[in-house]
Amino acid sequence: MASFSEMFSGRKRSSSVWTNFSYDEKQKKSKCLVSDCSMFVATKNPTNLKNHLMKHHRDVYDEMLSVEQEQKTQCNASKKMKIDGKFLLIISLSAEF
């Protein structure tokens, strides 16, 4: 079990890719948690972890991308800007061509 300092040290990992990886501080590697995969990725960089998912677990990668896109859409739709003491809801409409 991780010590208190190991559990609460460093930056919070906010990328959704971390649901599929755990970081081993002793080995300085990220372990893939996808079933039947025992690979370690020699980094904790989210982009490299996403590349591992894209190459080895395409279905998990596609699902992660759809979750990220949904979160981004919800975030953009609910941005608020304070103007003259009032909140103005800004709705971002993007068209893909």
PyMOL CGO cylinders between C-alpha atoms (Angstrom):
from pymol import cmd
from pymol.cgo import CYLINDER

trace = [
    CYLINDER, 0.00, 0.00, 0.00, 1.20, 3.50, -0.84, 0.3, 1, 1, 1, 1, 1, 1,
    CYLINDER, 1.20, 3.50, -0.84, 2.37, 5.76, 1.95, 0.3, 1, 1, 1, 1, 1, 1,
    CYLINDER, 2.37, 5.76, 1.95, 0.60, 9.01, 2.80, 0.3, 1, 1, 1, 1, 1, 1,
    CYLINDER, 0.60, 9.01, 2.80, 3.28, 11.11, 1.10, 0.3, 1, 1, 1, 1, 1, 1,
    CYLINDER, 3.28, 11.11, 1.10, 3.13, 8.98, -2.07, 0.3, 1, 1, 1, 1, 1, 1,
    CYLINDER, 3.13, 8.98, -2.07, -0.64, 9.29, -2.25, 0.3, 1, 1, 1, 1, 1, 1,
    CYLINDER, -0.64, 9.29, -2.25, -0.73, 13.08, -1.97, 0.3, 1, 1, 1, 1, 1, 1,
    CYLINDER, -0.73, 13.08, -1.97, 2.50, 14.25, -3.58, 0.3, 1, 1, 1, 1, 1, 1,
    CYLINDER, 2.50, 14.25, -3.58, 2.79, 15.86, -6.99, 0.3, 1, 1, 1, 1, 1, 1,
    CYLINDER, 2.79, 15.86, -6.99, 0.17, 17.29, -9.31, 0.3, 1, 1, 1, 1, 1, 1,
    CYLINDER, 0.17, 17.29, -9.31, -3.29, 15.87, -9.60, 0.3, 1, 1, 1, 1, 1, 1,
    CYLINDER, -3.29, 15.87, -9.60, -3.61, 13.72, -12.69, 0.3, 1, 1, 1, 1, 1, 1,
    CYLINDER, -3.61, 13.72, -12.69, -6.56, 15.23, -14.50, 0.3, 1, 1, 1, 1, 1, 1,
    CYLINDER, -6.56, 15.23, -14.50, -6.29, 13.47, -17.85, 0.3, 1, 1, 1, 1, 1, 1,
    CYLINDER, -6.29, 13.47, -17.85, -8.92, 10.81, -18.49, 0.3, 1, 1, 1, 1, 1, 1,
    CYLINDER, -8.92, 10.81, -18.49, -6.17, 8.45, -19.66, 0.3, 1, 1, 1, 1, 1, 1,
    CYLINDER, -6.17, 8.45, -19.66, -5.29, 7.77, -15.99, 0.3, 1, 1, 1, 1, 1, 1,
    CYLINDER, -5.29, 7.77, -15.99, -8.39, 5.57, -15.60, 0.3, 1, 1, 1, 1, 1, 1,
    CYLINDER, -8.39, 5.57, -15.60, -6.44, 3.01, -17.65, 0.3, 1, 1, 1, 1, 1, 1,
    CYLINDER, -6.44, 3.01, -17.65, -3.00, 3.41, -16.04, 0.3, 1, 1, 1, 1, 1, 1,
    CYLINDER, -3.00, 3.41, -16.04, -1.33, 3.45, -12.64, 0.3, 1, 1, 1, 1, 1, 1,
    CYLINDER, -1.33, 3.45, -12.64, 2.07, 5.00, -12.00, 0.3, 1, 1, 1, 1, 1, 1,
    CYLINDER, 2.07, 5.00, -12.00, 4.73, 3.03, -10.13, 0.3, 1, 1, 1, 1, 1, 1,
    CYLINDER, 4.73, 3.03, -10.13, 6.95, 5.60, -8.41, 0.3, 1, 1, 1, 1, 1, 1,
    CYLINDER, 6.95, 5.60, -8.41, 9.70, 3.05, -7.67, 0.3, 1, 1, 1, 1, 1, 1,
    CYLINDER, 9.70, 3.05, -7.67, 10.03, 1.87, -11.27, 0.3, 1, 1, 1, 1, 1, 1,
    CYLINDER, 10.03, 1.87, -11.27, 9.20, 5.32, -12.70, 0.3, 1, 1, 1, 1, 1, 1,
    CYLINDER, 9.20, 5.32, -12.70, 6.82, 3.64, -15.17, 0.3, 1, 1, 1, 1, 1, 1,
    CYLINDER, 6.82, 3.64, -15.17, 3.10, 3.61, -15.87, 0.3, 1, 1, 1, 1, 1, 1,
    CYLINDER, 3.10, 3.61, -15.87, 1.37, 0.23, -15.87, 0.3, 1, 1, 1, 1, 1, 1,
    CYLINDER, 1.37, 0.23, -15.87, -1.45, -0.39, -18.31, 0.3, 1, 1, 1, 1, 1, 1,
    CYLINDER, -1.45, -0.39, -18.31, -4.57, -1.55, -16.46, 0.3, 1, 1, 1, 1, 1, 1,
    CYLINDER, -4.57, -1.55, -16.46, -6.47, -2.78, -19.52, 0.3, 1, 1, 1, 1, 1, 1,
    CYLINDER, -6.47, -2.78, -19.52, -7.30, -6.45, -19.09, 0.3, 1, 1, 1, 1, 1, 1,
    CYLINDER, -7.30, -6.45, -19.09, -4.73, -8.91, -20.45, 0.3, 1, 1, 1, 1, 1, 1,
    CYLINDER, -4.73, -8.91, -20.45, -2.13, -6.19, -20.87, 0.3, 1, 1, 1, 1, 1, 1,
    CYLINDER, -2.13, -6.19, -20.87, 0.85, -6.25, -18.57, 0.3, 1, 1, 1, 1, 1, 1,
    CYLINDER, 0.85, -6.25, -18.57, 2.89, -3.60, -20.37, 0.3, 1, 1, 1, 1, 1, 1,
    CYLINDER, 2.89, -3.60, -20.37, 4.72, -0.80, -18.61, 0.3, 1, 1, 1, 1, 1, 1,
    CYLINDER, 4.72, -0.80, -18.61, 5.15, 2.53, -20.40, 0.3, 1, 1, 1, 1, 1, 1,
    CYLINDER, 5.15, 2.53, -20.40, 8.37, 4.28, -19.42, 0.3, 1, 1, 1, 1, 1, 1,
    CYLINDER, 8.37, 4.28, -19.42, 6.71, 7.63, -18.79, 0.3, 1, 1, 1, 1, 1, 1,
    CYLINDER, 6.71, 7.63, -18.79, 3.81, 9.36, -17.08, 0.3, 1, 1, 1, 1, 1, 1,
    CYLINDER, 3.81, 9.36, -17.08, 3.20, 11.75, -19.97, 0.3, 1, 1, 1, 1, 1, 1,
    CYLINDER, 3.20, 11.75, -19.97, -0.53, 11.52, -20.90, 0.3, 1, 1, 1, 1, 1, 1,
    CYLINDER, -0.53, 11.52, -20.90, 0.19, 11.84, -24.63, 0.3, 1, 1, 1, 1, 1, 1,
    CYLINDER, 0.19, 11.84, -24.63, 2.48, 8.80, -24.58, 0.3, 1, 1, 1, 1, 1, 1,
    CYLINDER, 2.48, 8.80, -24.58, -0.08, 6.85, -22.56, 0.3, 1, 1, 1, 1, 1, 1,
    CYLINDER, -0.08, 6.85, -22.56, -2.77, 7.76, -25.10, 0.3, 1, 1, 1, 1, 1, 1,
    CYLINDER, -2.77, 7.76, -25.10, -0.46, 6.57, -27.88, 0.3, 1, 1, 1, 1, 1, 1,
    CYLINDER, -0.46, 6.57, -27.88, -0.15, 3.20, -26.12, 0.3, 1, 1, 1, 1, 1, 1,
    CYLINDER, -0.15, 3.20, -26.12, -3.94, 2.91, -25.97, 0.3, 1, 1, 1, 1, 1, 1,
    CYLINDER, -3.94, 2.91, -25.97, -4.28, 3.93, -29.61, 0.3, 1, 1, 1, 1, 1, 1,
    CYLINDER, -4.28, 3.93, -29.61, -1.76, 1.31, -30.77, 0.3, 1, 1, 1, 1, 1, 1,
    CYLINDER, -1.76, 1.31, -30.77, -2.66, -1.60, -28.49, 0.3, 1, 1, 1, 1, 1, 1,
    CYLINDER, -2.66, -1.60, -28.49, -6.24, -1.02, -27.28, 0.3, 1, 1, 1, 1, 1, 1,
    CYLINDER, -6.24, -1.02, -27.28, -8.10, 0.84, -30.02, 0.3, 1, 1, 1, 1, 1, 1,
    CYLINDER, -8.10, 0.84, -30.02, -11.57, 0.22, -28.54, 0.3, 1, 1, 1, 1, 1, 1,
    CYLINDER, -11.57, 0.22, -28.54, -10.54, 1.67, -25.14, 0.3, 1, 1, 1, 1, 1, 1,
    CYLINDER, -10.54, 1.67, -25.14, -8.87, 4.61, -26.90, 0.3, 1, 1, 1, 1, 1, 1,
    CYLINDER, -8.87, 4.61, -26.90, -12.00, 5.40, -28.94, 0.3, 1, 1, 1, 1, 1, 1,
    CYLINDER, -12.00, 5.40, -28.94, -14.17, 5.26, -25.82, 0.3, 1, 1, 1, 1, 1, 1,
    CYLINDER, -14.17, 5.26, -25.82, -11.78, 7.59, -23.97, 0.3, 1, 1, 1, 1, 1, 1,
    CYLINDER, -11.78, 7.59, -23.97, -11.88, 10.09, -26.85, 0.3, 1, 1, 1, 1, 1, 1,
    CYLINDER, -11.88, 10.09, -26.85, -15.68, 10.15, -26.88, 0.3, 1, 1, 1, 1, 1, 1,
    CYLINDER, -15.68, 10.15, -26.88, -15.75, 10.80, -23.11, 0.3, 1, 1, 1, 1, 1, 1,
    CYLINDER, -15.75, 10.80, -23.11, -13.21, 13.62, -23.48, 0.3, 1, 1, 1, 1, 1, 1,
    CYLINDER, -13.21, 13.62, -23.48, -15.20, 15.17, -26.33, 0.3, 1, 1, 1, 1, 1, 1,
    CYLINDER, -15.20, 15.17, -26.33, -18.42, 15.02, -24.30, 0.3, 1, 1, 1, 1, 1, 1,
    CYLINDER, -18.42, 15.02, -24.30, -16.71, 16.67, -21.30, 0.3, 1, 1, 1, 1, 1, 1,
    CYLINDER, -16.71, 16.67, -21.30, -15.25, 19.38, -23.54, 0.3, 1, 1, 1, 1, 1, 1,
    CYLINDER, -15.25, 19.38, -23.54, -18.66, 20.08, -25.09, 0.3, 1, 1, 1, 1, 1, 1,
    CYLINDER, -18.66, 20.08, -25.09, -20.32, 20.35, -21.68, 0.3, 1, 1, 1, 1, 1, 1,
    CYLINDER, -20.32, 20.35, -21.68, -17.58, 22.65, -20.42, 0.3, 1, 1, 1, 1, 1, 1,
    CYLINDER, -17.58, 22.65, -20.42, -17.79, 24.95, -23.45, 0.3, 1, 1, 1, 1, 1, 1,
    CYLINDER, -17.79, 24.95, -23.45, -21.58, 25.14, -23.21, 0.3, 1, 1, 1, 1, 1, 1,
    CYLINDER, -21.58, 25.14, -23.21, -21.54, 26.25, -19.60, 0.3, 1, 1, 1, 1, 1, 1,
    CYLINDER, -21.54, 26.25, -19.60, -18.83, 28.92, -19.58, 0.3, 1, 1, 1, 1, 1, 1,
    CYLINDER, -18.83, 28.92, -19.58, -19.90, 31.98, -17.70, 0.3, 1, 1, 1, 1, 1, 1,
    CYLINDER, -19.90, 31.98, -17.70, -18.60, 35.49, -18.00, 0.3, 1, 1, 1, 1, 1, 1,
    CYLINDER, -18.60, 35.49, -18.00, -19.28, 38.15, -15.37, 0.3, 1, 1, 1, 1, 1, 1,
    CYLINDER, -19.28, 38.15, -15.37, -20.25, 41.49, -16.89, 0.3, 1, 1, 1, 1, 1, 1,
    CYLINDER, -20.25, 41.49, -16.89, -21.39, 44.45, -14.75, 0.3, 1, 1, 1, 1, 1, 1,
    CYLINDER, -21.39, 44.45, -14.75, -22.25, 42.22, -11.80, 0.3, 1, 1, 1, 1, 1, 1,
    CYLINDER, -22.25, 42.22, -11.80, -24.35, 39.85, -13.92, 0.3, 1, 1, 1, 1, 1, 1,
    CYLINDER, -24.35, 39.85, -13.92, -23.46, 36.46, -15.31, 0.3, 1, 1, 1, 1, 1, 1,
    CYLINDER, -23.46, 36.46, -15.31, -23.76, 35.98, -19.02, 0.3, 1, 1, 1, 1, 1, 1,
    CYLINDER, -23.76, 35.98, -19.02, -24.00, 32.43, -20.24, 0.3, 1, 1, 1, 1, 1, 1,
    CYLINDER, -24.00, 32.43, -20.24, -21.89, 31.92, -23.33, 0.3, 1, 1, 1, 1, 1, 1,
    CYLINDER, -21.89, 31.92, -23.33, -22.85, 29.00, -25.52, 0.3, 1, 1, 1, 1, 1, 1,
    CYLINDER, -22.85, 29.00, -25.52, -20.18, 27.84, -27.86, 0.3, 1, 1, 1, 1, 1, 1,
    CYLINDER, -20.18, 27.84, -27.86, -21.55, 26.54, -31.14, 0.3, 1, 1, 1, 1, 1, 1,
    CYLINDER, -21.55, 26.54, -31.14, -19.02, 24.90, -33.34, 0.3, 1, 1, 1, 1, 1, 1,
    CYLINDER, -19.02, 24.90, -33.34, -19.71, 23.52, -36.77, 0.3, 1, 1, 1, 1, 1, 1,
    CYLINDER, -19.71, 23.52, -36.77, -17.53, 20.84, -38.22, 0.3, 1, 1, 1, 1, 1, 1,
    CYLINDER, -17.53, 20.84, -38.22, -17.03, 21.04, -41.94, 0.3, 1, 1, 1, 1, 1, 1,
]
cmd.load_cgo(trace, "trace")
